Amino acid sequence: MAELITYREAVARALAQEMERDDTVYLIGEDVAAAGGVFKTTPGLLEKFGERRVRDTPISEEAIIGAVMGAAMNGLRPVAEIMFSDFLATCWDLVANQIAKTRYMTDGQVALPLVIRTANGGGVRFGAQHSQSLENWAMSVPGLKVVAPSTPRDVIALMAASVRDPDPVIFFEHKGLFASRGEVPDGELVGRLGEASVVRSGSDATILALAAMVPKARQAADELSARGIEATVVDLRCLVPLDTRTILSTVAETGRVFTVEENPRLCGWGAEVVSIIAEEAFYDLDSPVVRITTDHIPLPASDILEDATIPSVARIVDTVTRSLD
Amino acid sequence: MNVAVVAGPDLDTRLRIYRMMLEARRFEESAHQMFLEGLVKGTTHLGIGQEAVAAGLAAAMRADDLTFCTYRGHNHTLLRGAPPGRLMSELLGRSEGVCGGKGGSMHLTWAPTGAMGSYAIVGAHLPIAVGAAWAAVERGTGQVAVCFFGDGATNIGAFHEALNLAVVWDLPVVFVCENNLYMEYTPIGSVTAVERPAADRAAAYGLEGLLVDGNDPDAMYETASDVIARARAGGGPSLVEAVTYRHGGHSRADPGTYRPDEEVRQWLARDPIPMYRARLAGAGASEERLEEVDQSVEAWIEAAVEEAKAAPEPTVDSIATEVWADGGSRWRN
């Protein structure tokens, strides 16, 4: 049996699955308990697990992240919600200087099995401070694992893997995908971090995408197919660990590579991926690699402007078509 | 200074505290000496003059309690039970160092005895201590988290976020402000809205403002015993301001010349170690017994320095270890 659920329902289901399995899993954050989350990603958890394990916090991002770090040091496997990923900037010291480096600086004395979940990404008209795609921030810091699922099934499987992981994981939930639906099998679901998913196969081009760019890449691939171009679409799912094996093997098969990145262009994850391809698969390439990204600007709020800023299906189709001409 | 008058602990405890302070002093003096010899690299932030705070608290803690301290953390890590030779080795960047040479002076950690880290970004560890206390409550361990920080940290956001959450969640945390009167090179009073940077802020969180003479180890021990017992019994957090003085500058790069000569003279006259030694002599500790402690600490520090100097340098194989729990650093397959 499989069930059709939304991406936001998958978040609550994943957390419930893990909290039921392991009573050291706790959830804290702003409005996560009584309100069920401002994005309604955590409804029912308070009722199910009680006010000790599902707890509202003040608007204190440093305290929230510090609390899960200290708790992870002392026997819990806590999950923190940072309401919008943009707010990570207010607690980046705790994330990047403390959590990411503590295991290394103590030479393995201190383990930090914790998850920081956060609503990420644009397309929802919130403007430049509530819409950023910030996976790159986390990717650039040694010591953080970085997950960004695109489907309800992956939300559950990768959240489970993240909660069970012995290292700190930053888990990016895409706001633009919360209402999207997908099939989820019954029973416990546990994935593996660091495995990309080939969501569509074609021999003419490889399109690498993450999170909300995955459904756009799929749709673009369908439209390209109507034009006689068959594309492979890879959902990276994790940036750290990065599944370079899958990336490089699809590059070898198609010889043409496109990245679709929601982040502003400079130092986007695609730049790293492209550099790996250039170093390790240069002779597999039949044409220059092309990055399709948001321009290097803050995101505008207006629907007209935002839609023209973030990579669209039409832009992906046009870019791929022109490159293959 | 308005401080509580305390009867003081029993003589054995006092002798233990005296020894702890002396160990901390000799450790720092040796660290400084080895810095001058070029053996300790980078920087050091010495706790010379502030030993009564570290010893008073450490002596009052239970073995499984947790300490969080700052980059001026040699004293605290040592007095919570880190092996001195390995601690010193860490300052020398040796492979036998408590952090394998990866941490250095500002990141001393010895988790096996609850020294849960020295934090080098001002204020960062206050919320971390809150989290450790939260886990202690949820797991029912009865542990108390003790968090040391400087006066400068009282002006950073994390201080306020941590205090608020600790009170709201009623957690067993003892916040200890080591007010040494200077935030780095600047007098704390010139950049702070209230006279007592920690104690005057306590009321904002519904806490009692506890002001203690940080050069009096008995006062520190008694206060620590009270607030730790209260925290352990479910009475929630406390905020203690210990007024003390660092005898040197902020770090090894700072001669501390911005401090008035008279002020330095007065505080050096209140050096906690000779003061305490005289107090113990007056309280019935024989000169012979005190001398025995002094001699024993000299031998102790010599052994630690010798161990550190003889410790092997790290090999480059260790560079890429312990990023992840699998022991390695791989970020791709």
Interface residues (C-beta under 8 A of the other chain):
Chain A: T24 Y26 R52 R55 T57 P58 S60 E62 A63 I64 I65 G66 A67 V68 M69 G70 A71 A72 M73 N74 G75 L76 P78 D93 L94 N97 Q98 T102 R103 Y104 M105 T106 D107 G108 Q109 V110 A111 P113 P142 G143 D165 P166 D167 G194 V240 P241 L242 D243 T244 R245 I276
Chain B: L66 V98 C99 G100 K102 G103 H107 T109 W110 A111 P112 M116 G117 Y119 I121 A124 H125 L126 P127 I128 A129 V130 G131 A132 A133 W134 A135 A136 E138 R139 T141 Q143 A145 G157 A158 E161 A162 N164 L165 V168 W169 T321 E322 V323 W324 A325 D326 G327 S329 R330 W331 R332 N333
